Amino acid sequence: MKRDRVLVDGPSDRDVYLWDEGLHLEMAAADASEPAMGGEVSSVGAEDDAATLAAGVQVIMRMRSLRSNFFEETLFADPAWDMMLDLMEARLRRTKVSISSLCAAGRVPATTALRWVKTLTEKGILVRRPDAGDRRRVYVELSDSAAEAMMGWLSVARQHLVRAAA
């Protein structure tokens, strides 16, 4: 299932509220457990928190895409990070991401995106999973360790944003 990607004018007031006030990351807590494969999120807790965190990741992705409204898009090409953000959002929302959809998230030519997928897979950041119902399709997800690192980054990023807003 291919997910649509839309360039928006910017984060809405609701998105900013969700990022600033609604995220409840507890990665530093002693009982925080590692995110599980298959889109499960254990460190966030309730479904609402995962949805709120996914909205925060979506705001980050929108802000990154906004740069192309002011500068040449190729100036900021960072396909690996864009793909990892896309996969983190998908994990939080418990959705699957196909190779073709992931390549689109990288916002670079398909051949370049595929090279990045290969590199990130070799480094243990991505995991490829064949579709049981259609062997022609392959899904991609973050490895457990990469998802844990992304959750840690999101936690630190949120702390910096909250401090800056105070």
N, C-alpha and C positions, 0 to 999 in steps of 0.2 A: 504494500500500500504506500503510494508516494504521497508525501505531505507537501502541501502548498507552502511556498515561501513568498512573502509579500514585503516589499520595501515600504515602510510607513514613514510618516512625517516626523514622528518622534514618540517617545513614551508618553502615555496619557498620565494625567494626575493620579489616576488609580494605580497605574503601574509603578509610579514613583513611590506612592504610599505603600504598596505591597513590598517594595524593595527596602524602604527605609524603616517601616514599622512592623511588617508582618513576618519577616523571616525568623525562624526559631531554630538556629543551628546549635547543636550541643556537641560538637565534635570533641571538645576538650573534656567532656564529662567522662568519668571513669567507666560508666556503663554503656558508653556509645559503642556500638558494634559496627563492623565493616559492612558496607553495602553489599548485598548479595546480587548475583547475576540474575538476568531475566527481568531487570527493571525494578527489583524490590529496593526499598529504601528503609533502612532500619534506624539510622542515626537521627532522622528527622522526626520519626514517630508517626503521628496521625496522617491520614490521607490529606487533610486540609493543609498541613504543614508542607507536605511534598508538593502539592499544587501551588502553594505560595512560593516555595523555593523555585519551582519550575518557572513561575511568572517572573521571578527575579533574574533567572538565567535568560529568559526571553528579553527582558529589558536590556541586559548587557549586549545581547546579539543585535537588538534594534539600534542601540547607541553606536555599535561598531559599524553597522550598515549606514548610519547617518553621515559618516565621514565622507562618503562618496557624493553627498549633496554639496560639499564644500571643497573637496579636493579630488583629484583623479583617483579612481578606485584602486588602480594597480599600485599606487604609492604605498598602500597599507596591506598588501597581500600577506596574509598569515593563515594559509589554509589549514594547517594542523590545528591551530587554536580554534578556528571557526568550526571545524569538524568536531573537536572535543566538546565545545560548548553545545553543539547540536545534539551530540550523543548523551551529554549529561541531562539536557532537558528531556530527551526521549526516555531516558532511564527513570527520571522522576515522574514522568507521565505514564510510564509503563507502556510505551509504544515501541514498535520495531522500526528500524531504519535500514532500508535497502542500500546497497552499494551506490546505485544511481542517485538516490536521494542524498546520501552523504557527500557524493561528489558535487552536487549542486550547492550544498552547504559550504563547501570550501571556496566557492566563488572564484575558481580558476578553471582553465581548460580541463576537460575530463582526463586527459592523459597525465597532466600534472597532479590532479587530485588522486588518481589511481596510484601514482608513485608514492604519494604521501600515505595513502592507506597501507600500501605494502611496507613502507618504512615504519609506520606506527605499529603495525601488526608485528613486525620483526622485533621491535623494542618492547613488546608486551603491553602496549598501551591499548590496543584494539584487539578484539576477538571476533573472528568471522564465524558465523553460524549458518549452515545451509538451511533453507526452507524445507521442512519435511513434506509439505504439500506440493511444492514446485521446485524440483531440483535445479532449475535454471536460475533461481533466485538465491542470493546470499544476503543475509542480514549481518550488520556490524553493530557491535556494542563496545562500551568501555570495559576493560578488564576490571576486576574488583579493586586492584591496587590503584589503577588510574582513577576510578570513581572516588575512592577514598581521598586521593590527592586533590581531586577537583572539589570535593566537599570541604577539605581543609582550606583551599584557596578561597572558596566562596565565603567561608566563615571569616577569614582575615579581611577580605575585601569589604564585607559588610561592616565589620568593626571600624575600618578606616572611613567608610562613608558616613556612618553614624556619628563618629567623632568630628568629621568635617562639617556635618550639618548642625552640630551643637553650638 
